[in-house]
Amino acid sequence: MIIKRAVTSEPINEVIQNRWSPRAFDRNRQVPREMLFSICEAARWAPSCFNDQPYRYIVWDYHHNKSAFDRAFNCLGEWNQKWVQTVPVLFVALADSIFRKTGKANRWGQYDTGAASVSICLQATSLGLMAHQMGGFDGDKLKKEFGIDDRFTPMAMIAVGYQAEIEVLDESYHKDELKARERIPLGRNFFDSEWEVPILKDFA
Ligand SMILES: Cc1cc2nc3c(=O)[nH]c(=O)nc-3n(C[C@H](O)[C@H](O)[C@H](O)COP(=O)(O)O)c2cc1C
């Protein structure tokens, strides 16, 4: 199995270090129902603006409801469909654009939904599962297919399951699956006191 622990410049939490986005999943290995609930519970405890919890998730388990899973699968882009063929569980993350309590516009809905989705990925990792988020899907088609109100924006679909050997994947994905993970140097995105002043580690 491919392991792609983040090569970090500073020590970080082990679960964060171990999370990565594979494409080789084992569809034959069912994700225990209690693990799916644990993943949802982790997202439920994510922080959100006014604690509004503006995210909604639909969870599709191939082994639990194949026909609904297939309807979700059909909303994925062609390139994602080709590797998601081996995935047993899909989530979709939807962001509410309106606060529940006030009915006013919630401009943090998408931010909060992203935060909850990271919790999904990290909880999955901590359970020995893998998670892979995808933007490549037809959100309008998905909304229509599942009768979702217009106030919700489909943000990402998330593949969840046990990892498999790379051989389950079409060869066209092998290079990506094996390539080293990369990140922009820390100082390019994190600033010290002023805009675009790279934060530096103080060794003094
Ligand atoms: C919002 C979002 C959309 C993404 N869309 C896709 C996608 O459509 N297909 C895909 O294979 N990976 C997709 N990814 C995965 C990213 O390519 C991946 O997270 C990134 O390359 C960093 O790799 P890592 O997650 O292994 O650290 C997406 C990730 C995010 C957060």
The ligand as a MOL file (V3000), in Angstrom:
LIG
                    3D

  0  0  0     0  0            999 V3000
M  V30 BEGIN CTAB
M  V30 COUNTS 31 33 0 0 0
M  V30 BEGIN ATOM
M  V30 1 C -12.1710 21.1390 -3.2350 0
M  V30 2 C -11.2960 20.0530 -3.7860 0
M  V30 3 C -11.5390 19.5640 -5.0640 0
M  V30 4 C -10.7830 18.5040 -5.5620 0
M  V30 5 N -11.1360 17.9570 -6.7580 0
M  V30 6 C -10.5680 16.7900 -7.1440 0
M  V30 7 C -11.0990 16.0630 -8.2460 0
M  V30 8 O -12.0970 16.4330 -8.8700 0
M  V30 9 N -10.4720 14.9020 -8.5750 0
M  V30 10 C -9.3950 14.4120 -7.9150 0
M  V30 11 O -8.9050 13.3330 -8.2630 0
M  V30 12 N -8.8790 15.0760 -6.8360 0
M  V30 13 C -9.4460 16.2500 -6.4280 0
M  V30 14 N -8.9920 16.8980 -5.3050 0
M  V30 15 C -7.8290 16.3690 -4.5610 0
M  V30 16 C -6.6140 17.3030 -4.6690 0
M  V30 17 O -6.0530 17.1590 -5.9350 0
M  V30 18 C -5.6170 16.9640 -3.5450 0
M  V30 19 O -6.2090 17.2220 -2.2960 0
M  V30 20 C -4.3470 17.8040 -3.6820 0
M  V30 21 O -3.6340 17.4420 -4.8410 0
M  V30 22 C -3.4210 17.6470 -2.4950 0
M  V30 23 O -3.0920 16.2940 -2.3120 0
M  V30 24 P -3.3030 15.5760 -0.9020 0
M  V30 25 O -4.7530 15.6820 -0.5590 0
M  V30 26 O -2.8750 14.1420 -1.1410 0
M  V30 27 O -2.4470 16.2640 0.1010 0
M  V30 28 C -9.7110 17.9620 -4.7890 0
M  V30 29 C -9.4530 18.4760 -3.5130 0
M  V30 30 C -10.2470 19.5010 -3.0080 0
M  V30 31 C -9.9940 19.9890 -1.5920 0
M  V30 END ATOM
M  V30 BEGIN BOND
M  V30 1 1 1 2
M  V30 2 1 2 3
M  V30 3 2 2 30
M  V30 4 2 3 4
M  V30 5 1 4 5
M  V30 6 1 4 28
M  V30 7 2 5 6
M  V30 8 1 6 7
M  V30 9 1 6 13
M  V30 10 2 7 8
M  V30 11 1 7 9
M  V30 12 1 9 10
M  V30 13 2 10 11
M  V30 14 1 10 12
M  V30 15 2 12 13
M  V30 16 1 13 14
M  V30 17 1 14 15
M  V30 18 1 14 28
M  V30 19 1 15 16
M  V30 20 1 16 17
M  V30 21 1 16 18
M  V30 22 1 18 19
M  V30 23 1 18 20
M  V30 24 1 20 21
M  V30 25 1 20 22
M  V30 26 1 22 23
M  V30 27 1 23 24
M  V30 28 2 24 25
M  V30 29 1 24 26
M  V30 30 1 24 27
M  V30 31 2 28 29
M  V30 32 1 29 30
M  V30 33 1 30 31
M  V30 END BOND
M  V30 END CTAB
M  END
